[in-house]
Amino acid sequence: MNYSDIVNILSNSNLKVTPQRVAVLEALYALKDHPTADAVKEYVRKNHPNLAIGTLYKILETFCEKGIVKKVKTDRDFMRYDIDMHRHHHLYCEV
């Protein structure tokens, strides 16, 4: 996902394009394994070490509200974020 694609996603969702939002969206596309907020934080902080955790959670929540990502609750009650908005299944093994 390149910068102009990310800008288009944010603009089409009526969101202001900020470096923090761009960085979080880049992280979500780069981390393809339904990352947790902590995984996104670790990825983003490599280039944006001053990003506050509260800002990260607010951005993730805004992305959920705008339909850019969805929350996926795991069997252990961990919240993960799914950037793939196409219909697909999430399976859990209980064994």
Legacy VTK file of the C-alpha trace (Angstrom):
# vtk DataFile Version 3.0
C-alpha trace
ASCII
DATASET POLYDATA
POINTS 95 float
0.000 0.000 0.000
1.563 3.274 -1.034
1.157 6.731 0.473
-1.370 7.981 -2.091
-3.575 4.905 -1.491
-3.529 5.594 2.238
-4.327 9.273 1.685
-7.272 8.239 -0.515
-8.610 5.873 2.136
-8.455 8.584 4.790
-9.889 11.277 2.525
-12.715 9.037 1.297
-13.593 8.378 4.938
-13.744 12.141 5.603
-10.738 11.955 7.898
-7.978 14.522 8.069
-4.709 13.115 6.767
-2.244 13.268 9.662
1.173 11.627 9.992
-0.148 9.558 12.908
-3.150 8.216 10.968
-0.974 7.465 7.957
1.531 5.600 10.146
-1.176 3.517 11.853
-2.819 2.624 8.548
0.572 1.692 7.064
1.184 -0.553 10.065
-2.190 -2.264 9.720
-1.464 -3.060 6.067
2.086 -4.210 6.827
1.076 -6.418 9.781
-1.201 -8.835 7.979
-1.888 -11.112 10.934
-4.751 -9.228 12.615
-2.427 -7.256 14.890
-3.151 -6.170 18.429
-2.872 -2.511 19.388
0.486 -3.345 21.012
1.812 -4.837 17.767
0.684 -1.738 15.861
2.316 0.453 18.518
5.638 -1.377 18.225
5.578 -1.087 14.441
4.624 2.602 14.409
7.069 3.650 17.112
10.031 2.642 14.936
9.412 5.796 12.885
7.186 7.770 15.268
8.636 7.203 18.757
6.541 9.957 20.330
3.136 8.568 19.335
1.086 8.407 22.533
-0.742 5.169 23.264
-3.966 7.128 23.794
-3.627 8.613 20.316
-3.095 5.150 18.860
-6.245 3.774 20.508
-8.252 6.813 19.380
-7.049 6.346 15.794
-7.913 2.632 15.861
-11.366 3.404 17.263
-11.948 6.068 14.608
-10.888 3.629 11.890
-13.425 1.118 13.263
-16.189 3.725 13.318
-15.415 4.707 9.715
-15.356 1.089 8.519
-11.673 1.102 7.602
-10.901 -1.747 10.015
-12.923 -4.002 12.258
-12.281 -5.337 15.712
-11.846 -9.060 16.113
-12.083 -10.446 19.632
-10.066 -13.616 20.134
-10.860 -16.605 22.288
-8.639 -15.151 25.015
-10.414 -11.773 24.874
-7.543 -10.074 23.083
-8.710 -7.356 20.716
-7.188 -7.515 17.274
-7.715 -5.303 14.241
-8.577 -6.621 10.788
-7.834 -4.409 7.784
-9.372 -6.936 5.357
-12.964 -5.749 5.153
-13.986 -8.442 2.655
-16.209 -11.124 4.097
-14.097 -13.926 5.554
-14.138 -16.294 8.512
-12.129 -16.362 11.710
-11.757 -19.859 13.162
-10.626 -20.801 16.658
-9.248 -24.132 17.749
-10.421 -25.184 21.200
-7.935 -28.036 21.481
LINES 1 96
95 0 1 2 3 4 5 6 7 8 9 10 11 12 13 14 15 16 17 18 19 20 21 22 23 24 25 26 27 28 29 30 31 32 33 34 35 36 37 38 39 40 41 42 43 44 45 46 47 48 49 50 51 52 53 54 55 56 57 58 59 60 61 62 63 64 65 66 67 68 69 70 71 72 73 74 75 76 77 78 79 80 81 82 83 84 85 86 87 88 89 90 91 92 93 94
